[in-house]
Amino acid sequence: MFSFKLQQLTVGLLLSVLLAVLPALSAPGAHGPNGEHLAGPVVTNTQLAPRFETFSEQFELLAELYDDRLVLHLHHYASNQPVADASLELESAGLTAQARYDSEAGNYEITEPALLQLLQQPQQHELVLTVLTAEHADLLLASFQPSQAATPHASEHEHDHQHEHDHHKHSHYGRWLAALVLLALAAGSGYWLGLTRAARRL
């Protein structure tokens, strides 16, 4: 009688351990709707686009260089209010481009390929920006030297690729570990069952 109860207790304990361990080993991990990990450290891409700033008594300007455009944020210097629908022109090394105002984003963009290619060169660039509004006309001077190529999303793409590779690798290892645990527990249950049966015969 005692050996039968011991058998039931052993099998029940092994099954409890199996149910607790298998999900943790075989599951690939919690993910959000876009495939991101919900558990574990959050990795944030903090790489910034190359940029320059300049100002005068009337205006202040911040520009960000991307691989396909130059984004310019123009504000009134005294009030820090954005300047809308201004005529904004940039000149550097004999190249000139007119910025287009984006009313939804509230900024200006230059997409002239020749000028963008020039600004992406790792050297110092002298810039002249002409600003014309209904009330004011001004020239802004700036120096710009990008420290890296204007591709701020390249590292994010590489990180996502490596993340996907590591995720599949860990998931594969987890399934193998789960199978080994299952075999070990099954062997242990059989061993204890054989011992208890042998004891009962004696």
Stockholm file with secondary structure:
# STOCKHOLM 1.0

chainA/1-202         MFSFKLQQLTVGLLLSVLLAVLPALSAPGAHGPNGEHLAGPVVTNTQLAPRFETFSEQFELLAELYDDRLVLHLHHYASNQPVADASLELESAGLTAQARYDSEAGNYEITEPALLQLLQQPQQHELVLTVLTAEHADLLLASFQPSQAATPHASEHEHDHQHEHDHHKHSHYGRWLAALVLLALAAGSGYWLGLTRAARRL
#=GR chainA/1-202 SS CHHHHHHHHHHHHHHHHHHHHHHHHHCCCCBCTTSCBSSSCCCCCCCCCCEEEEECSSEEEEEEECSSCEEEEEEETTTCCBCCSCEEEEEETTEEEECEEETTTTEEEECCHHHHHHHTSSSCEEEEEEEECSSCEEEEEEEECCSSCSCTTHHHHHHHHHHHHHHHHHHHHHHHHHHHHHHHHHHHHHHHHHHHHHHHHC
#=GC SS_cons         CHHHHHHHHHHHHHHHHHHHHHHHHHCCCCBCTTSCBSSSCCCCCCCCCCEEEEECSSEEEEEEECSSCEEEEEEETTTCCBCCSCEEEEEETTEEEECEEETTTTEEEECCHHHHHHHTSSSCEEEEEEEECSSCEEEEEEEECCSSCSCTTHHHHHHHHHHHHHHHHHHHHHHHHHHHHHHHHHHHHHHHHHHHHHHHHC
//
